[in-house]
Structure formats: C-alpha cells, structure tokens
Amino acid sequence: MRELSRLTQLDPREVWAHEAHEFTPWLLANSEHLAEVLGIDLDLQAAEHAVGGFWLDLFGRDLTNHCVLIVENQLTATDHSHLGQPVPAILPRIVPSDQARRIEGSPCGDGLPVRECPA
C-alpha cells in the first residue's frame, strides 16, 4: 500500500525569505518541477540575467516548443512595473527577428510581431 502524507499550506516566504537570493536559485536548481507543472521540457541557463537595463529572473529554452523561455517568478503580488513594463522592452532584445512570432494579447496590441514592440 502506498503511504500518503498530508499537504500543508505554507507561506512561500517561510521557505524562501528572499526571492532573488533564495527562490530563484532554488528554481534554477530544481527546474524539473517547473517543467513538470508546465508540461514542457526546458533548459534553464541563467538566473538574474541582464537584458536591456532589466533583469530576467530565469532565462533559458523551451525545448518542447523550440523557443526562448523567460521565467519571472515572484513570491508576492505582482504589479505593472514588475512584469508589464520589462517584458515589451526585453523581448525584442532576446528574440531573434527570424524567430519572432505573433503573440496574442501582446502588450503592443493583439497579433503584433514581437520585434515591432517599442523598447
């Protein structure tokens, strides 16, 4: 018979006190958990990766869909300045123009190619 354990709800800050110094490195080292939840194969290559005046929490490749993968992790509520402003500025710098795809719900307007987003 399989042994079961009880799930306990925890505040993530009880496990990881600092996002950039504790949670991001843990996620990089344990990327198989993220891959399982997302249902993709991934290769995370860098943590706190500098791009165009912003820092990407995790940067790598989505091996299932053959594209760049950016992970912006956060232990607290997010806001526009944390995710909404950096993404349009970062994407054109990291996605080669020959790999740019039309993104539904793009911050630059539905269906605009990534490379056309203003920096």
SULHUCOR-V246253 format. One record per helix or strand of 2 or more residues. SS is the DSSP state (A for helix, B for strand). FROM is the first residue (numbers start at 0). LEN is the number of residues. If there is no record, write none. Layout:
SS,FROM,LEN ; SS,FROM,LEN
This chain:
A,11,4 ; A,18,11 ; A,30,8 ; B,41,10 ; B,53,9 ; B,66,5 ; A,79,15 ; A,96,3 ; A,113,3
